[in-house]
Amino acid sequence: MKLFDFLEKLIGWIPVLWRDQDWGGDYSILEILSYKLGRVKKCVQEGHGIKKDRNRITKHISQAQDLIKELNRDELCKKEWRAHDKKWGTLYMSFDKTPIQGKDYKEVKLLRRNVKTKKDEKQESKEFKKLMNLEWKTRKDMIHKLFTILEKNMREWYD
């Protein structure tokens, strides 16, 4: 690799690494993966290292990038969350002024305007947990699909 090519590649990575946080979880990891996939896709499209099936290969890379984009938008189950907020009200925080069991910190309560009774609180909590589980399962399924695409196709992305 020539020095100019290396420097060009290094400069391309700077914005990605600048935004990266070690504590960023799957968001940061997927952003790095998406950028690398974009670089590979560009090479495939330009015919570097790949002689056949370029359209099929770029389609698989694009599918993986689309999944990453959807995962990182963090809007999974948005329709369901909107319906939940419409029914129970938007979530807000309340801070209790009294210390908890002699500790310095205060109690934080997550509340919704339409939760009026203990029965409402129990029902809203049950529905909230159900939505959290749905979102988690949806996210897990999408990550599985992403890595299945990579597993099945990645070895073909070069000759």
C-alpha positions in Angstrom: 0.0 0.0 0.0 1.4 3.4 -0.9 1.7 6.1 1.6 -0.9 8.3 -0.2 -3.4 5.5 -0.2 -2.8 4.8 3.4 -3.2 8.5 4.4 -6.4 8.8 2.3 -7.8 5.7 4.1 -6.8 7.0 7.5 -8.4 10.4 6.9 -11.6 8.7 5.8 -11.7 6.8 9.2 -11.2 10.0 11.3 -14.9 11.1 11.4 -16.0 7.5 12.3 -13.4 7.2 15.1 -14.1 10.7 16.3 -17.7 9.8 16.9 -16.9 6.4 18.5 -17.2 6.0 22.2 -15.8 2.9 23.9 -18.9 2.8 26.1 -21.2 3.3 23.0 -22.3 -0.3 23.0 -23.8 -1.9 19.8 -24.4 1.6 18.3 -20.7 2.3 18.0 -19.8 -1.2 16.9 -22.4 -1.2 14.2 -21.4 2.3 13.0 -17.8 1.1 12.5 -19.0 -2.0 10.7 -21.3 0.0 8.4 -18.4 2.3 7.4 -16.2 -0.7 6.6 -19.0 -2.3 4.6 -19.4 1.0 2.7 -15.7 0.9 1.8 -15.9 -2.7 0.7 -19.0 -2.0 -1.4 -17.3 0.8 -3.1 -14.3 -1.4 -4.0 -16.7 -4.1 -5.3 -18.7 -1.6 -7.4 -15.5 -0.3 -8.9 -14.3 -3.9 -9.8 -11.4 -4.0 -7.4 -10.7 -7.7 -6.5 -14.1 -8.9 -7.8 -14.7 -10.1 -11.3 -18.1 -11.7 -11.1 -21.5 -11.3 -9.3 -20.8 -7.6 -8.3 -24.5 -6.7 -8.3 -25.4 -9.7 -6.0 -22.5 -8.9 -3.7 -23.3 -5.2 -3.4 -27.0 -6.1 -2.8 -25.9 -8.2 0.2 -23.7 -5.5 1.5 -26.5 -2.9 1.1 -28.9 -5.2 3.0 -26.4 -5.4 5.9 -26.0 -1.6 5.9 -29.7 -1.0 5.8 -30.2 -3.2 8.8 -27.5 -1.3 10.7 -29.1 2.0 9.8 -32.5 0.8 11.1 -30.9 -0.6 14.3 -29.0 2.6 15.0 -32.0 4.9 14.3 -33.4 3.4 17.5 -37.0 3.7 16.5 -37.9 0.0 16.7 -41.6 -0.6 17.6 -42.2 3.1 17.3 -45.9 2.6 16.4 -46.4 0.5 19.5 -44.6 3.1 21.7 -46.7 5.9 20.3 -49.9 4.0 21.1 -48.7 3.3 24.6 -47.9 7.0 25.1 -51.3 8.0 23.7 -53.0 5.6 26.1 -51.0 6.4 29.3 -49.5 9.8 28.6 -45.9 10.8 28.0 -43.3 9.5 30.4 -41.9 12.1 32.8 -39.7 12.1 35.9 -40.5 13.3 39.4 -37.8 13.7 42.1 -38.9 13.0 45.7 -37.3 15.5 48.1 -36.8 13.2 51.0 -33.7 11.0 51.3 -34.2 7.3 50.9 -33.3 5.3 54.1 -30.8 7.9 55.3 -28.9 8.0 52.0 -27.9 11.2 50.2 -29.7 10.4 47.0 -33.3 11.0 46.3 -36.0 8.8 44.8 -36.7 9.2 41.1 -40.2 8.3 39.9 -41.2 7.6 36.3 -44.7 8.7 35.9 -47.4 9.1 33.2 -50.3 11.5 33.4 -53.1 9.0 32.6 -51.9 6.6 35.4 -54.3 7.5 38.2 -54.7 4.4 40.4 -52.6 1.5 41.6 -54.5 -0.7 39.1 -53.5 1.7 36.3 -49.9 1.6 37.5 -49.9 -2.1 37.5 -51.5 -2.4 34.0 -49.2 0.3 32.5 -46.1 -1.4 33.9 -47.3 -4.7 32.5 -47.8 -3.2 29.0 -44.5 -1.3 29.3 -42.6 -4.5 30.0 -44.3 -6.3 27.2 -43.2 -3.5 24.8 -39.7 -3.6 26.1 -39.6 -7.3 25.5 -41.0 -6.8 21.9 -38.4 -4.2 21.2 -35.6 -6.4 22.6 -36.7 -9.4 20.5 -37.1 -7.3 17.4 -33.6 -5.9 17.9 -32.2 -9.3 18.6 -33.8 -10.7 15.4 -32.5 -7.9 13.3 -28.9 -8.4 14.7 -29.2 -12.1 13.9 -30.4 -11.3 10.4 -27.4 -8.9 9.9 -24.8 -11.4 11.0 -26.5 -14.2 9.0 -26.0 -12.0 5.9 -22.4 -11.5 6.8 -21.8 -15.2 7.7 -23.3 -16.5 4.4 -21.8 -13.9 2.0 -18.7 -12.3 3.4 -16.3 -14.9 2.1 -17.5 -14.1 -1.5 -16.6 -10.4 -1.3 -13.2 -10.9 -2.8 -11.7 -13.2 -5.5 
